[in-house]
């Protein structure tokens, strides 16, 4: 049997719809008999990250594995790419 992340996560996709997120959490929890937590923390805000980590530690006792897959994107020709967008993308990568 493959681990949860190998079998499930890539095929489940990404959603910002609260109902879809809740349904996915329930489905994963039921299928794998695990606790599933979602947090919409803004990775550009250190206070939000700290709150998310406190929530994870409260729920699970510790964080054994952390995957940072947060990202932002802006698409434009290089000569039209706003400097502010470039700086936001780079600063977000360090969140």
Backbone torsions as a table, in degrees:
resi	resn	phi	psi	omega
1	UNK	NA	135.1	177.3
2	UNK	-77.8	153.1	175.1
3	UNK	-62.8	158.9	-179.8
4	UNK	-50.9	-48.3	-175.3
5	UNK	-63.8	-33.0	-178.7
6	UNK	-76.9	-33.7	-177.2
7	UNK	-88.2	-33.7	-164.6
8	UNK	-112.8	-52.5	-169.9
9	UNK	-55.8	-50.4	-177.1
10	UNK	-62.4	-30.3	-177.6
11	UNK	-83.2	-10.2	-175.4
12	UNK	-88.0	-21.8	176.4
13	UNK	77.6	-169.0	-177.6
14	UNK	-124.4	141.7	179.3
15	UNK	-146.5	149.5	173.0
16	UNK	-112.2	5.7	-179.4
17	UNK	-84.6	120.9	-175.0
18	UNK	-57.4	-40.5	-179.2
19	UNK	-67.1	-40.7	178.2
20	UNK	-65.5	-41.1	179.6
21	UNK	-63.5	-44.8	179.4
22	UNK	-62.2	-44.7	179.6
23	UNK	-61.5	-40.9	178.7
24	UNK	-65.9	-42.8	178.1
25	UNK	-58.9	-47.1	-179.3
26	UNK	-63.5	-44.1	-179.5
27	UNK	-61.0	-47.0	179.5
28	UNK	-65.1	-42.1	179.8
29	UNK	-62.0	-44.0	-179.9
30	UNK	-68.0	-46.4	-175.9
31	UNK	-65.3	-40.5	-173.9
32	UNK	-108.3	0.8	179.6
33	UNK	52.0	52.6	179.4
34	UNK	-131.6	164.7	173.5
35	UNK	-87.0	129.6	-178.6
36	UNK	-120.9	124.8	-178.0
37	UNK	-121.1	140.3	175.0
38	UNK	-121.4	140.6	176.2
39	UNK	-139.9	129.4	-177.5
40	UNK	-93.0	31.8	-178.2
41	UNK	-55.0	136.5	175.7
42	UNK	-81.0	112.6	-175.1
43	UNK	-69.1	-5.9	175.6
44	UNK	-90.1	-1.3	-177.7
45	UNK	-118.6	107.0	-178.2
46	UNK	-54.0	-37.7	179.0
47	UNK	-62.9	-37.7	179.0
48	UNK	-68.0	-37.2	178.1
49	UNK	-65.6	-44.9	178.6
50	UNK	-60.9	-42.7	179.1
51	UNK	-63.8	-40.2	178.5
52	UNK	-62.3	-42.8	-179.9
53	UNK	-67.0	-39.3	176.1
54	UNK	-61.4	-40.9	178.6
55	UNK	-62.8	-44.2	-179.8
56	UNK	-64.1	-43.4	-180.0
57	UNK	-67.1	-38.2	177.1
58	UNK	-63.5	-38.6	-178.0
59	UNK	-76.7	-42.9	-170.5
60	UNK	-111.1	-10.3	-179.4
61	UNK	88.2	-29.0	179.1
62	UNK	-165.5	165.5	174.2
63	UNK	-112.0	112.2	-178.9
64	UNK	-87.3	-31.2	-177.3
65	UNK	-146.1	131.1	178.6
66	UNK	-126.0	123.8	177.8
67	UNK	-113.2	118.1	177.5
68	UNK	-94.7	102.9	178.0
69	UNK	-116.0	20.9	178.4
70	UNK	-73.0	145.0	177.7
71	UNK	-166.7	159.0	174.4
72	UNK	-130.7	160.9	-177.0
73	UNK	-147.8	149.6	171.3
74	UNK	-140.1	134.5	-178.1
75	UNK	-114.7	125.5	177.1
76	UNK	-165.6	154.9	172.9
77	UNK	-58.2	148.0	-174.1
78	UNK	-56.0	-35.9	-178.5
79	UNK	-78.2	-6.4	177.5
80	UNK	-115.7	2.2	-175.9
81	UNK	-73.4	117.2	-177.4
82	UNK	-66.5	135.8	179.2
83	UNK	-57.5	-40.3	-179.7
84	UNK	-60.7	-38.8	178.0
85	UNK	-66.9	-42.3	178.5
86	UNK	-60.2	-45.5	179.3
87	UNK	-63.9	-38.5	178.5
88	UNK	-64.3	-41.8	179.3
89	UNK	-63.5	-45.6	-179.3
90	UNK	-67.2	-40.9	-179.9
91	UNK	-69.0	-32.0	178.6
92	UNK	-66.5	-33.0	-179.9
93	UNK	-65.8	-22.1	-179.5
94	UNK	-96.0	2.0	-177.1
95	UNK	-64.5	NA	NA
